[in-house]
């Protein structure tokens, strides 16, 4: 399997909610107080290294979102940038 960065179809949406065929994937997972979850677009994940993302997530969720988006723009992202951060309390 080719790495995502080299895959020629990486920009193609294959599943989307709100369409006739869009079904969400649902799973139960155990969460622990302090866990942090990030849902983001590739405009963020393709320009920031995982270690940089993790470092920016070490703050309040709203501040983390703002910092992640700013860092992605600063890193040169030319794509849409979306981020949702949830911290389990």
PDB file with one MODEL, atoms N, CA, C and O in Angstrom:
MODEL        1
ATOM      1  N   UNK A   1       0.839  -1.179   0.000  1.00  0.00           N
ATOM      2  CA  UNK A   1       0.000   0.000   0.000  1.00  0.00           C
ATOM      3  C   UNK A   1       0.885   1.244   0.000  1.00  0.00           C
ATOM      4  O   UNK A   1       1.863   1.317   0.744  1.00  0.00           O
ATOM      5  N   UNK A   2       0.542   2.209  -0.826  1.00  0.00           N
ATOM      6  CA  UNK A   2       1.320   3.441  -0.908  1.00  0.00           C
ATOM      7  C   UNK A   2       1.021   4.343   0.279  1.00  0.00           C
ATOM      8  O   UNK A   2      -0.112   4.373   0.760  1.00  0.00           O
ATOM      9  N   UNK A   3       2.023   5.081   0.760  1.00  0.00           N
ATOM     10  CA  UNK A   3       1.761   6.064   1.813  1.00  0.00           C
ATOM     11  C   UNK A   3       0.772   7.113   1.311  1.00  0.00           C
ATOM     12  O   UNK A   3       0.767   7.449   0.127  1.00  0.00           O
ATOM     13  N   UNK A   4      -0.057   7.624   2.204  1.00  0.00           N
ATOM     14  CA  UNK A   4      -1.101   8.583   1.827  1.00  0.00           C
ATOM     15  C   UNK A   4      -0.530   9.787   1.081  1.00  0.00           C
ATOM     16  O   UNK A   4      -1.150  10.279   0.139  1.00  0.00           O
ATOM     17  N   UNK A   5       0.627  10.258   1.486  1.00  0.00           N
ATOM     18  CA  UNK A   5       1.209  11.444   0.856  1.00  0.00           C
ATOM     19  C   UNK A   5       1.530  11.219  -0.616  1.00  0.00           C
ATOM     20  O   UNK A   5       1.563  12.177  -1.389  1.00  0.00           O
ATOM     21  N   UNK A   6       1.767   9.972  -1.020  1.00  0.00           N
ATOM     22  CA  UNK A   6       2.120   9.662  -2.403  1.00  0.00           C
ATOM     23  C   UNK A   6       0.953   9.134  -3.236  1.00  0.00           C
ATOM     24  O   UNK A   6       1.105   8.912  -4.437  1.00  0.00           O
ATOM     25  N   UNK A   7      -0.192   8.933  -2.621  1.00  0.00           N
ATOM     26  CA  UNK A   7      -1.315   8.323  -3.316  1.00  0.00           C
ATOM     27  C   UNK A   7      -1.980   9.340  -4.223  1.00  0.00           C
ATOM     28  O   UNK A   7      -2.335  10.426  -3.766  1.00  0.00           O
ATOM     29  N   UNK A   8      -2.158   9.016  -5.496  1.00  0.00           N
ATOM     30  CA  UNK A   8      -2.679   9.974  -6.465  1.00  0.00           C
ATOM     31  C   UNK A   8      -4.131  10.381  -6.207  1.00  0.00           C
ATOM     32  O   UNK A   8      -4.555  11.430  -6.691  1.00  0.00           O
ATOM     33  N   UNK A   9      -4.897   9.598  -5.470  1.00  0.00           N
ATOM     34  CA  UNK A   9      -6.310   9.905  -5.213  1.00  0.00           C
ATOM     35  C   UNK A   9      -6.545  10.400  -3.785  1.00  0.00           C
ATOM     36  O   UNK A   9      -7.683  10.357  -3.316  1.00  0.00           O
ATOM     37  N   UNK A  10      -5.521  10.866  -3.081  1.00  0.00           N
ATOM     38  CA  UNK A  10      -5.664  11.262  -1.684  1.00  0.00           C
ATOM     39  C   UNK A  10      -6.626  12.435  -1.489  1.00  0.00           C
ATOM     40  O   UNK A  10      -7.151  12.619  -0.391  1.00  0.00           O
ATOM     41  N   UNK A  11      -6.862  13.219  -2.518  1.00  0.00           N
ATOM     42  CA  UNK A  11      -7.733  14.388  -2.412  1.00  0.00           C
ATOM     43  C   UNK A  11      -9.202  14.082  -2.726  1.00  0.00           C
ATOM     44  O   UNK A  11     -10.048  14.971  -2.623  1.00  0.00           O
ATOM     45  N   UNK A  12      -9.513  12.855  -3.103  1.00  0.00           N
ATOM     46  CA  UNK A  12     -10.871  12.476  -3.495  1.00  0.00           C
ATOM     47  C   UNK A  12     -11.672  12.040  -2.268  1.00  0.00           C
ATOM     48  O   UNK A  12     -11.223  11.191  -1.497  1.00  0.00           O
ATOM     49  N   UNK A  13     -12.856  12.622  -2.093  1.00  0.00           N
ATOM     50  CA  UNK A  13     -13.737  12.250  -0.994  1.00  0.00           C
ATOM     51  C   UNK A  13     -14.455  10.959  -1.374  1.00  0.00           C
ATOM     52  O   UNK A  13     -15.150  10.904  -2.389  1.00  0.00           O
ATOM     53  N   UNK A  14     -14.287   9.926  -0.559  1.00  0.00           N
ATOM     54  CA  UNK A  14     -14.914   8.639  -0.859  1.00  0.00           C
ATOM     55  C   UNK A  14     -16.120   8.365   0.025  1.00  0.00           C
ATOM     56  O   UNK A  14     -16.955   7.521  -0.302  1.00  0.00           O
ATOM     57  N   UNK A  15     -16.215   9.076   1.145  1.00  0.00           N
ATOM     58  CA  UNK A  15     -17.365   8.938   2.048  1.00  0.00           C
ATOM     59  C   UNK A  15     -17.665  10.304   2.637  1.00  0.00           C
ATOM     60  O   UNK A  15     -16.756  11.034   3.031  1.00  0.00           O
ATOM     61  N   UNK A  16     -18.945  10.646   2.694  1.00  0.00           N
ATOM     62  CA  UNK A  16     -19.327  11.933   3.272  1.00  0.00           C
ATOM     63  C   UNK A  16     -20.703  11.814   3.895  1.00  0.00           C
ATOM     64  O   UNK A  16     -21.602  11.200   3.319  1.00  0.00           O
ATOM     65  N   UNK A  17     -20.868  12.398   5.065  1.00  0.00           N
ATOM     66  CA  UNK A  17     -22.172  12.419   5.698  1.00  0.00           C
ATOM     67  C   UNK A  17     -23.061  13.425   4.978  1.00  0.00           C
ATOM     68  O   UNK A  17     -22.580  14.428   4.450  1.00  0.00           O
ATOM     69  N   UNK A  18     -24.354  13.149   4.962  1.00  0.00           N
ATOM     70  CA  UNK A  18     -25.294  14.053   4.311  1.00  0.00           C
ATOM     71  C   UNK A  18     -25.578  13.679   2.876  1.00  0.00           C
ATOM     72  O   UNK A  18     -26.368  14.346   2.208  1.00  0.00           O
ATOM     73  N   UNK A  19     -24.950  12.625   2.391  1.00  0.00           N
ATOM     74  CA  UNK A  19     -25.231  12.149   1.038  1.00  0.00           C
ATOM     75  C   UNK A  19     -26.075  10.883   1.134  1.00  0.00           C
ATOM     76  O   UNK A  19     -26.223  10.308   2.212  1.00  0.00           O
ATOM     77  N   UNK A  20     -26.617  10.462   0.026  1.00  0.00           N
ATOM     78  CA  UNK A  20     -27.478   9.276   0.017  1.00  0.00           C
ATOM     79  C   UNK A  20     -26.735   8.026   0.487  1.00  0.00           C
ATOM     80  O   UNK A  20     -27.345   7.127   1.065  1.00  0.00           O
ATOM     81  N   UNK A  21     -25.443   7.962   0.247  1.00  0.00           N
ATOM     82  CA  UNK A  21     -24.671   6.767   0.606  1.00  0.00           C
ATOM     83  C   UNK A  21     -23.756   6.986   1.803  1.00  0.00           C
ATOM     84  O   UNK A  21     -23.001   6.089   2.178  1.00  0.00           O
ATOM     85  N   UNK A  22     -23.815   8.155   2.398  1.00  0.00           N
ATOM     86  CA  UNK A  22     -22.912   8.459   3.507  1.00  0.00           C
ATOM     87  C   UNK A  22     -23.389   7.878   4.823  1.00  0.00           C
ATOM     88  O   UNK A  22     -24.342   8.382   5.416  1.00  0.00           O
ATOM     89  N   UNK A  23     -22.747   6.841   5.278  1.00  0.00           N
ATOM     90  CA  UNK A  23     -23.059   6.212   6.560  1.00  0.00           C
ATOM     91  C   UNK A  23     -21.887   6.419   7.503  1.00  0.00           C
ATOM     92  O   UNK A  23     -20.747   6.127   7.143  1.00  0.00           O
ATOM     93  N   UNK A  24     -22.152   6.920   8.710  1.00  0.00           N
ATOM     94  CA  UNK A  24     -21.044   7.116   9.648  1.00  0.00           C
ATOM     95  C   UNK A  24     -20.525   5.787  10.165  1.00  0.00           C
ATOM     96  O   UNK A  24     -21.267   4.811  10.270  1.00  0.00           O
ATOM     97  N   UNK A  25     -19.257   5.764  10.481  1.00  0.00           N
ATOM     98  CA  UNK A  25     -18.666   4.617  11.150  1.00  0.00           C
ATOM     99  C   UNK A  25     -18.770   4.884  12.637  1.00  0.00           C
ATOM    100  O   UNK A  25     -18.298   5.917  13.111  1.00  0.00           O
ATOM    101  N   UNK A  26     -19.369   3.989  13.372  1.00  0.00           N
ATOM    102  CA  UNK A  26     -19.584   4.198  14.796  1.00  0.00           C
ATOM    103  C   UNK A  26     -18.898   3.082  15.576  1.00  0.00           C
ATOM    104  O   UNK A  26     -19.005   1.904  15.235  1.00  0.00           O
ATOM    105  N   UNK A  27     -18.193   3.482  16.628  1.00  0.00           N
ATOM    106  CA  UNK A  27     -17.532   2.500  17.487  1.00  0.00           C
ATOM    107  C   UNK A  27     -17.549   3.026  18.910  1.00  0.00           C
ATOM    108  O   UNK A  27     -17.490   4.234  19.137  1.00  0.00           O
ATOM    109  N   UNK A  28     -17.630   2.121  19.857  1.00  0.00           N
ATOM    110  CA  UNK A  28     -17.518   2.493  21.262  1.00  0.00           C
ATOM    111  C   UNK A  28     -16.069   2.350  21.678  1.00  0.00           C
ATOM    112  O   UNK A  28     -15.410   1.351  21.391  1.00  0.00           O
ATOM    113  N   UNK A  29     -15.599   3.365  22.356  1.00  0.00           N
ATOM    114  CA  UNK A  29     -14.234   3.311  22.875  1.00  0.00           C
ATOM    115  C   UNK A  29     -14.258   3.779  24.322  1.00  0.00           C
ATOM    116  O   UNK A  29     -15.063   4.630  24.697  1.00  0.00           O
ATOM    117  N   UNK A  30     -13.384   3.225  25.115  1.00  0.00           N
ATOM    118  CA  UNK A  30     -13.271   3.657  26.510  1.00  0.00           C
ATOM    119  C   UNK A  30     -12.506   4.976  26.531  1.00  0.00           C
ATOM    120  O   UNK A  30     -11.477   5.118  25.870  1.00  0.00           O
ATOM    121  N   UNK A  31     -13.014   5.934  27.290  1.00  0.00           N
ATOM    122  CA  UNK A  31     -12.328   7.217  27.416  1.00  0.00           C
ATOM    123  C   UNK A  31     -11.913   7.417  28.861  1.00  0.00           C
ATOM    124  O   UNK A  31     -12.518   6.867  29.782  1.00  0.00           O
ATOM    125  N   UNK A  32     -10.887   8.201  29.037  1.00  0.00           N
ATOM    126  CA  UNK A  32     -10.352   8.502  30.351  1.00  0.00           C
ATOM    127  C   UNK A  32     -10.270  10.012  30.506  1.00  0.00           C
ATOM    128  O   UNK A  32      -9.981  10.729  29.548  1.00  0.00           O
ATOM    129  N   UNK A  33     -10.524  10.482  31.700  1.00  0.00           N
ATOM    130  CA  UNK A  33     -10.391  11.909  31.959  1.00  0.00           C
ATOM    131  C   UNK A  33      -9.001  12.359  31.507  1.00  0.00           C
ATOM    132  O   UNK A  33      -7.990  11.749  31.854  1.00  0.00           O
ATOM    133  N   UNK A  34      -8.975  13.425  30.735  1.00  0.00           N
ATOM    134  CA  UNK A  34      -7.709  13.945  30.214  1.00  0.00           C
ATOM    135  C   UNK A  34      -7.447  13.568  28.769  1.00  0.00           C
ATOM    136  O   UNK A  34      -6.600  14.181  28.120  1.00  0.00           O
ATOM    137  N   UNK A  35      -8.167  12.557  28.240  1.00  0.00           N
ATOM    138  CA  UNK A  35      -8.003  12.206  26.830  1.00  0.00           C
ATOM    139  C   UNK A  35      -8.360  13.409  25.963  1.00  0.00           C
ATOM    140  O   UNK A  35      -9.251  14.187  26.304  1.00  0.00           O
ATOM    141  N   UNK A  36      -7.660  13.556  24.843  1.00  0.00           N
ATOM    142  CA  UNK A  36      -7.920  14.643  23.909  1.00  0.00           C
ATOM    143  C   UNK A  36      -8.132  14.030  22.529  1.00  0.00           C
ATOM    144  O   UNK A  36      -7.365  13.176  22.085  1.00  0.00           O
ATOM    145  N   UNK A  37      -9.188  14.485  21.863  1.00  0.00           N
ATOM    146  CA  UNK A  37      -9.513  13.996  20.524  1.00  0.00           C
ATOM    147  C   UNK A  37      -9.474  15.167  19.552  1.00  0.00           C
ATOM    148  O   UNK A  37      -9.967  16.256  19.849  1.00  0.00           O
ATOM    149  N   UNK A  38      -8.881  14.928  18.386  1.00  0.00           N
ATOM    150  CA  UNK A  38      -8.792  15.939  17.337  1.00  0.00           C
ATOM    151  C   UNK A  38      -9.432  15.393  16.078  1.00  0.00           C
ATOM    152  O   UNK A  38      -9.066  14.319  15.602  1.00  0.00           O
ATOM    153  N   UNK A  39     -10.380  16.125  15.543  1.00  0.00           N
ATOM    154  CA  UNK A  39     -10.965  15.842  14.234  1.00  0.00           C
ATOM    155  C   UNK A  39     -10.558  17.010  13.355  1.00  0.00           C
ATOM    156  O   UNK A  39     -10.915  18.155  13.635  1.00  0.00           O
ATOM    157  N   UNK A  40      -9.808  16.727  12.288  1.00  0.00           N
ATOM    158  CA  UNK A  40      -9.315  17.832  11.463  1.00  0.00           C
ATOM    159  C   UNK A  40      -9.293  17.448   9.991  1.00  0.00           C
ATOM    160  O   UNK A  40      -9.334  16.273   9.624  1.00  0.00           O
ATOM    161  N   UNK A  41      -9.228  18.468   9.178  1.00  0.00           N
ATOM    162  CA  UNK A  41      -9.123  18.267   7.733  1.00  0.00           C
ATOM    163  C   UNK A  41      -7.657  18.075   7.345  1.00  0.00           C
ATOM    164  O   UNK A  41      -6.745  18.331   8.131  1.00  0.00           O
ATOM    165  N   UNK A  42      -7.464  17.622   6.123  1.00  0.00           N
ATOM    166  CA  UNK A  42      -6.099  17.401   5.653  1.00  0.00           C
ATOM    167  C   UNK A  42      -5.345  18.711   5.439  1.00  0.00           C
ATOM    168  O   UNK A  42      -4.121  18.700   5.310  1.00  0.00           O
ATOM    169  N   UNK A  43      -6.043  19.823   5.401  1.00  0.00           N
ATOM    170  CA  UNK A  43      -5.361  21.113   5.331  1.00  0.00           C
ATOM    171  C   UNK A  43      -4.500  21.362   6.554  1.00  0.00           C
ATOM    172  O   UNK A  43      -3.558  22.153   6.511  1.00  0.00           O
ATOM    173  N   UNK A  44      -4.823  20.688   7.640  1.00  0.00           N
ATOM    174  CA  UNK A  44      -4.033  20.769   8.868  1.00  0.00           C
ATOM    175  C   UNK A  44      -3.070  19.589   8.959  1.00  0.00           C
ATOM    176  O   UNK A  44      -1.869  19.778   9.156  1.00  0.00           O
ATOM    177  N   UNK A  45      -3.589  18.388   8.816  1.00  0.00           N
ATOM    178  CA  UNK A  45      -2.772  17.191   9.053  1.00  0.00           C
ATOM    179  C   UNK A  45      -1.670  16.979   8.020  1.00  0.00           C
ATOM    180  O   UNK A  45      -0.684  16.299   8.304  1.00  0.00           O
ATOM    181  N   UNK A  46      -1.823  17.551   6.825  1.00  0.00           N
ATOM    182  CA  UNK A  46      -0.789  17.347   5.806  1.00  0.00           C
ATOM    183  C   UNK A  46       0.393  18.301   5.954  1.00  0.00           C
ATOM    184  O   UNK A  46       1.446  18.071   5.360  1.00  0.00           O
ATOM    185  N   UNK A  47       0.233  19.365   6.735  1.00  0.00           N
ATOM    186  CA  UNK A  47       1.341  20.321   6.841  1.00  0.00           C
ATOM    187  C   UNK A  47       2.007  20.338   8.213  1.00  0.00           C
ATOM    188  O   UNK A  47       3.096  20.893   8.362  1.00  0.00           O
ATOM    189  N   UNK A  48       1.370  19.742   9.210  1.00  0.00           N
ATOM    190  CA  UNK A  48       1.955  19.723  10.558  1.00  0.00           C
ATOM    191  C   UNK A  48       2.370  18.309  10.937  1.00  0.00           C
ATOM    192  O   UNK A  48       1.633  17.353  10.696  1.00  0.00           O
ATOM    193  N   UNK A  49       3.528  18.182  11.520  1.00  0.00           N
ATOM    194  CA  UNK A  49       4.011  16.890  11.990  1.00  0.00           C
ATOM    195  C   UNK A  49       3.218  16.478  13.231  1.00  0.00           C
ATOM    196  O   UNK A  49       2.781  17.339  13.995  1.00  0.00           O
ATOM    197  N   UNK A  50       3.026  15.174  13.443  1.00  0.00           N
ATOM    198  CA  UNK A  50       2.287  14.705  14.624  1.00  0.00           C
ATOM    199  C   UNK A  50       2.812  15.263  15.944  1.00  0.00           C
ATOM    200  O   UNK A  50       2.023  15.570  16.837  1.00  0.00           O
ATOM    201  N   UNK A  51       4.127  15.399  16.082  1.00  0.00           N
ATOM    202  CA  UNK A  51       4.688  15.917  17.329  1.00  0.00           C
ATOM    203  C   UNK A  51       4.290  17.382  17.531  1.00  0.00           C
ATOM    204  O   UNK A  51       4.050  17.802  18.664  1.00  0.00           O
ATOM    205  N   UNK A  52       4.217  18.153  16.464  1.00  0.00           N
ATOM    206  CA  UNK A  52       3.796  19.556  16.553  1.00  0.00           C
ATOM    207  C   UNK A  52       2.316  19.641  16.904  1.00  0.00           C
ATOM    208  O   UNK A  52       1.911  20.486  17.703  1.00  0.00           O
ATOM    209  N   UNK A  53       1.514  18.772  16.312  1.00  0.00           N
ATOM    210  CA  UNK A  53       0.084  18.732  16.624  1.00  0.00           C
ATOM    211  C   UNK A  53      -0.109  18.392  18.094  1.00  0.00           C
ATOM    212  O   UNK A  53      -0.885  19.051  18.787  1.00  0.00           O
ATOM    213  N   UNK A  54       0.588  17.372  18.574  1.00  0.00           N
ATOM    214  CA  UNK A  54       0.463  16.952  19.971  1.00  0.00           C
ATOM    215  C   UNK A  54       0.833  18.085  20.916  1.00  0.00           C
ATOM    216  O   UNK A  54       0.161  18.289  21.926  1.00  0.00           O
ATOM    217  N   UNK A  55       1.883  18.820  20.605  1.00  0.00           N
ATOM    218  CA  UNK A  55       2.317  19.919  21.467  1.00  0.00           C
ATOM    219  C   UNK A  55       1.251  21.007  21.540  1.00  0.00           C
ATOM    220  O   UNK A  55       1.021  21.582  22.604  1.00  0.00           O
ATOM    221  N   UNK A  56       0.603  21.291  20.417  1.00  0.00           N
ATOM    222  CA  UNK A  56      -0.426  22.338  20.396  1.00  0.00           C
ATOM    223  C   UNK A  56      -1.722  21.893  21.067  1.00  0.00           C
ATOM    224  O   UNK A  56      -2.534  22.728  21.465  1.00  0.00           O
ATOM    225  N   UNK A  57      -1.916  20.597  21.191  1.00  0.00           N
ATOM    226  CA  UNK A  57      -3.116  20.087  21.850  1.00  0.00           C
ATOM    227  C   UNK A  57      -3.025  20.159  23.369  1.00  0.00           C
ATOM    228  O   UNK A  57      -3.998  19.868  24.064  1.00  0.00           O
ATOM    229  N   UNK A  58      -1.876  20.542  23.883  1.00  0.00           N
ATOM    230  CA  UNK A  58      -1.664  20.592  25.331  1.00  0.00           C
ATOM    231  C   UNK A  58      -2.125  21.926  25.916  1.00  0.00           C
ATOM    232  O   UNK A  58      -1.391  22.571  26.664  1.00  0.00           O
ATOM    233  N   UNK A  59      -3.343  22.330  25.569  1.00  0.00           N
ATOM    234  CA  UNK A  59      -3.955  23.545  26.092  1.00  0.00           C
ATOM    235  C   UNK A  59      -5.468  23.410  25.971  1.00  0.00           C
ATOM    236  O   UNK A  59      -5.956  22.404  25.457  1.00  0.00           O
ATOM    237  N   UNK A  60      -6.206  24.394  26.430  1.00  0.00           N
ATOM    238  CA  UNK A  60      -7.667  24.332  26.374  1.00  0.00           C
ATOM    239  C   UNK A  60      -8.119  24.108  24.931  1.00  0.00           C
ATOM    240  O   UNK A  60      -7.488  24.628  24.011  1.00  0.00           O
ATOM    241  N   UNK A  61      -9.200  23.346  24.708  1.00  0.00           N
ATOM    242  CA  UNK A  61      -9.644  23.007  23.356  1.00  0.00           C
ATOM    243  C   UNK A  61      -9.794  24.192  22.405  1.00  0.00           C
ATOM    244  O   UNK A  61      -9.330  24.121  21.267  1.00  0.00           O
ATOM    245  N   UNK A  62     -10.428  25.275  22.840  1.00  0.00           N
ATOM    246  CA  UNK A  62     -10.607  26.420  21.936  1.00  0.00           C
ATOM    247  C   UNK A  62      -9.263  27.023  21.543  1.00  0.00           C
ATOM    248  O   UNK A  62      -9.042  27.357  20.380  1.00  0.00           O
ATOM    249  N   UNK A  63      -8.375  27.159  22.512  1.00  0.00           N
ATOM    250  CA  UNK A  63      -7.044  27.686  22.216  1.00  0.00           C
ATOM    251  C   UNK A  63      -6.268  26.742  21.316  1.00  0.00           C
ATOM    252  O   UNK A  63      -5.537  27.186  20.431  1.00  0.00           O
ATOM    253  N   UNK A  64      -6.423  25.438  21.535  1.00  0.00           N
ATOM    254  CA  UNK A  64      -5.737  24.446  20.698  1.00  0.00           C
ATOM    255  C   UNK A  64      -6.209  24.559  19.252  1.00  0.00           C
ATOM    256  O   UNK A  64      -5.393  24.528  18.330  1.00  0.00           O
ATOM    257  N   UNK A  65      -7.523  24.691  19.046  1.00  0.00           N
ATOM    258  CA  UNK A  65      -8.049  24.840  17.678  1.00  0.00           C
ATOM    259  C   UNK A  65      -7.439  26.051  16.994  1.00  0.00           C
ATOM    260  O   UNK A  65      -6.962  25.968  15.862  1.00  0.00           O
ATOM    261  N   UNK A  66      -7.462  27.162  17.688  1.00  0.00           N
ATOM    262  CA  UNK A  66      -6.913  28.401  17.104  1.00  0.00           C
ATOM    263  C   UNK A  66      -5.421  28.253  16.803  1.00  0.00           C
ATOM    264  O   UNK A  66      -4.953  28.683  15.749  1.00  0.00           O
ATOM    265  N   UNK A  67      -4.682  27.649  17.721  1.00  0.00           N
ATOM    266  CA  UNK A  67      -3.238  27.477  17.533  1.00  0.00           C
ATOM    267  C   UNK A  67      -2.936  26.515  16.385  1.00  0.00           C
ATOM    268  O   UNK A  67      -2.025  26.757  15.594  1.00  0.00           O
ATOM    269  N   UNK A  68      -3.699  25.425  16.294  1.00  0.00           N
ATOM    270  CA  UNK A  68      -3.490  24.456  15.215  1.00  0.00           C
ATOM    271  C   UNK A  68      -3.755  25.087  13.846  1.00  0.00           C
ATOM    272  O   UNK A  68      -2.979  24.903  12.909  1.00  0.00           O
ATOM    273  N   UNK A  69      -4.845  25.823  13.743  1.00  0.00           N
ATOM    274  CA  UNK A  69      -5.186  26.455  12.463  1.00  0.00           C
ATOM    275  C   UNK A  69      -4.143  27.503  12.091  1.00  0.00           C
ATOM    276  O   UNK A  69      -3.722  27.573  10.937  1.00  0.00           O
ATOM    277  N   UNK A  70      -3.726  28.310  13.050  1.00  0.00           N
ATOM    278  CA  UNK A  70      -2.689  29.316  12.790  1.00  0.00           C
ATOM    279  C   UNK A  70      -1.386  28.651  12.353  1.00  0.00           C
ATOM    280  O   UNK A  70      -0.730  29.114  11.420  1.00  0.00           O
ATOM    281  N   UNK A  71      -1.017  27.571  13.024  1.00  0.00           N
ATOM    282  CA  UNK A  71       0.228  26.869  12.676  1.00  0.00           C
ATOM    283  C   UNK A  71       0.144  26.263  11.276  1.00  0.00           C
ATOM    284  O   UNK A  71       1.131  26.265  10.539  1.00  0.00           O
ATOM    285  N   UNK A  72      -1.021  25.747  10.908  1.00  0.00           N
ATOM    286  CA  UNK A  72      -1.185  25.164   9.569  1.00  0.00           C
ATOM    287  C   UNK A  72      -1.052  26.238   8.494  1.00  0.00           C
ATOM    288  O   UNK A  72      -0.392  26.021   7.477  1.00  0.00           O
ATOM    289  N   UNK A  73      -1.673  27.390   8.714  1.00  0.00           N
ATOM    290  CA  UNK A  73      -1.514  28.497   7.752  1.00  0.00           C
ATOM    291  C   UNK A  73      -0.055  28.931   7.677  1.00  0.00           C
ATOM    292  O   UNK A  73       0.479  29.162   6.592  1.00  0.00           O
ATOM    293  N   UNK A  74       0.588  29.041   8.849  1.00  0.00           N
ATOM    294  CA  UNK A  74       1.987  29.452   8.893  1.00  0.00           C
ATOM    295  C   UNK A  74       2.887  28.443   8.172  1.00  0.00           C
ATOM    296  O   UNK A  74       3.901  28.812   7.580  1.00  0.00           O
ATOM    297  N   UNK A  75       2.500  27.159   8.233  1.00  0.00           N
ATOM    298  CA  UNK A  75       3.286  26.111   7.568  1.00  0.00           C
ATOM    299  C   UNK A  75       3.035  26.072   6.059  1.00  0.00           C
ATOM    300  O   UNK A  75       3.663  25.295   5.339  1.00  0.00           O
ATOM    301  N   UNK A  76       2.111  26.917   5.589  1.00  0.00           N
ATOM    302  CA  UNK A  76       1.904  27.015   4.149  1.00  0.00           C
ATOM    303  C   UNK A  76       0.727  26.247   3.595  1.00  0.00           C
ATOM    304  O   UNK A  76       0.654  26.040   2.384  1.00  0.00           O
ATOM    305  N   UNK A  77      -0.195  25.818   4.434  1.00  0.00           N
ATOM    306  CA  UNK A  77      -1.353  25.085   3.923  1.00  0.00           C
ATOM    307  C   UNK A  77      -2.097  25.922   2.898  1.00  0.00           C
ATOM    308  O   UNK A  77      -2.311  27.119   3.094  1.00  0.00           O
ATOM    309  N   UNK A  78      -2.485  25.291   1.815  1.00  0.00           N
ATOM    310  CA  UNK A  78      -3.238  25.956   0.763  1.00  0.00           C
ATOM    311  C   UNK A  78      -4.626  25.332   0.622  1.00  0.00           C
ATOM    312  O   UNK A  78      -5.334  25.575  -0.355  1.00  0.00           O
ATOM    313  N   UNK A  79      -4.997  24.531   1.605  1.00  0.00           N
ATOM    314  CA  UNK A  79      -6.266  23.809   1.572  1.00  0.00           C
ATOM    315  C   UNK A  79      -7.171  24.349   2.678  1.00  0.00           C
ATOM    316  O   UNK A  79      -6.731  25.133   3.518  1.00  0.00           O
ATOM    317  N   UNK A  80      -8.424  23.931   2.674  1.00  0.00           N
ATOM    318  CA  UNK A  80      -9.315  24.274   3.774  1.00  0.00           C
ATOM    319  C   UNK A  80      -8.751  23.691   5.063  1.00  0.00           C
ATOM    320  O   UNK A  80      -8.204  22.589   5.070  1.00  0.00           O
ATOM    321  N   UNK A  81      -8.888  24.438   6.144  1.00  0.00           N
ATOM    322  CA  UNK A  81      -8.389  23.973   7.435  1.00  0.00           C
ATOM    323  C   UNK A  81      -9.539  23.994   8.432  1.00  0.00           C
ATOM    324  O   UNK A  81     -10.139  25.036   8.694  1.00  0.00           O
ATOM    325  N   UNK A  82      -9.829  22.832   8.977  1.00  0.00           N
ATOM    326  CA  UNK A  82     -10.865  22.694   9.995  1.00  0.00           C
ATOM    327  C   UNK A  82     -10.295  21.887  11.147  1.00  0.00           C
ATOM    328  O   UNK A  82      -9.484  20.981  10.951  1.00  0.00           O
ATOM    329  N   UNK A  83     -10.736  22.233  12.366  1.00  0.00           N
ATOM    330  CA  UNK A  83     -10.277  21.485  13.534  1.00  0.00           C
ATOM    331  C   UNK A  83     -11.340  21.526  14.618  1.00  0.00           C
ATOM    332  O   UNK A  83     -11.936  22.569  14.890  1.00  0.00           O
ATOM    333  N   UNK A  84     -11.567  20.369  15.233  1.00  0.00           N
ATOM    334  CA  UNK A  84     -12.428  20.249  16.396  1.00  0.00           C
ATOM    335  C   UNK A  84     -11.604  19.512  17.443  1.00  0.00           C
ATOM    336  O   UNK A  84     -11.071  18.435  17.176  1.00  0.00           O
ATOM    337  N   UNK A  85     -11.501  20.095  18.635  1.00  0.00           N
ATOM    338  CA  UNK A  85     -10.744  19.472  19.717  1.00  0.00           C
ATOM    339  C   UNK A  85     -11.695  19.231  20.881  1.00  0.00           C
ATOM    340  O   UNK A  85     -12.446  20.119  21.285  1.00  0.00           O
ATOM    341  N   UNK A  86     -11.648  18.021  21.408  1.00  0.00           N
ATOM    342  CA  UNK A  86     -12.472  17.634  22.558  1.00  0.00           C
ATOM    343  C   UNK A  86     -11.562  17.075  23.625  1.00  0.00           C
ATOM    344  O   UNK A  86     -10.735  16.204  23.353  1.00  0.00           O
ATOM    345  N   UNK A  87     -11.712  17.573  24.843  1.00  0.00           N
ATOM    346  CA  UNK A  87     -10.962  17.056  25.995  1.00  0.00           C
ATOM    347  C   UNK A  87     -11.959  16.428  26.955  1.00  0.00           C
ATOM    348  O   UNK A  87     -12.957  17.053  27.312  1.00  0.00           O
ATOM    349  N   UNK A  88     -11.698  15.209  27.371  1.00  0.00           N
ATOM    350  CA  UNK A  88     -12.579  14.503  28.302  1.00  0.00           C
ATOM    351  C   UNK A  88     -12.333  15.043  29.710  1.00  0.00           C
ATOM    352  O   UNK A  88     -11.203  15.040  30.199  1.00  0.00           O
ATOM    353  N   UNK A  89     -13.412  15.509  30.358  1.00  0.00           N
ATOM    354  CA  UNK A  89     -13.282  16.055  31.716  1.00  0.00           C
ATOM    355  C   UNK A  89     -14.059  15.199  32.704  1.00  0.00           C
ATOM    356  O   UNK A  89     -14.073  15.496  33.899  1.00  0.00           O
TER     357      UNK A  89
ENDMDL
END
